[in-house]
Structures are given as structure tokens and as C-alpha cells.
Amino acid sequence: MPLNAQQRFAMHVGLKQALGDEVADMLIDNLSGGDFEPIDNRLSVVESRLATVDTRLDRVEQRLEKVEDKLDSHFRWTIGMMVTTILAVVIMGVQLNMAIASIPR
């Protein structure tokens, strides 16, 4: 179905906004009198590829969230071990100090 002048102008404006003046002008200048089937085919291929990329990005995002959760878990464990170790060293220091203080001079 061929485009009328108003539809062609609206398409040209939309292309300029999306792709810039130069690319939009080239596309409009090279369009045939209404045979958009090759463009429709290419558009469907591009949409299909974009859907595939979107799906892959969703999977990557899910994997990154799992890695982040694991890192959070390991970080908490490491902090817990550090606090436990510091408390143990402080307690041993206090006990050693008490033992030294209880030695008769």
C-alpha cells in the first residue's frame, strides 16, 4: 500500500528524530514508490535479534545478581571471622595480662 505525501512526511520526521537528518534523508530518497516489503522483512529480523539480545541481557543480569548475593554472603562471613578473631586475640591478651599480674614478684 503506497504512502501518501502526508504519511511520507510523517515518516521522514520520525526518521529524522530517530536517526538524524542525513540518514533520514537518504532513506526517504531511496524508498521506492511504496514497496516496503524488504524494509518490513529487515525490520522483523532486527526486532527478532533485539528480542534475542534482550533475553540474553536478562540472563546475564540474573547471573550477576546471583554472583552479587554470593559475594555478599562471603563478605558477611569474612567480617564475622575477623570480628571473632579480634575478640579472641583481645580475650587472650586480657588473660595473659591477668596471668602476668598474678605472678608473685
Contacts in CASP RR format, 6 or more apart in sequence:
PFRMAT RR
TARGET T0000
AUTHOR 0000-0000-0000
METHOD contacts of the structure
MODEL  1
MPLNAQQRFAMHVGLKQALGDEVADMLIDNLSGGDFEPIDNRLSVVESRL
ATVDTRLDRVEQRLEKVEDKLDSHFRWTIGMMVTTILAVVIMGVQLNMAI
ASIPR
1 34 0 8 1.000
2 33 0 8 1.000
2 34 0 8 1.000
3 11 0 8 1.000
3 33 0 8 1.000
3 34 0 8 1.000
8 28 0 8 1.000
8 31 0 8 1.000
11 28 0 8 1.000
12 24 0 8 1.000
12 25 0 8 1.000
12 28 0 8 1.000
14 24 0 8 1.000
15 23 0 8 1.000
15 24 0 8 1.000
15 27 0 8 1.000
15 28 0 8 1.000
16 24 0 8 1.000
16 25 0 8 1.000
18 24 0 8 1.000
19 27 0 8 1.000
31 39 0 8 1.000
END
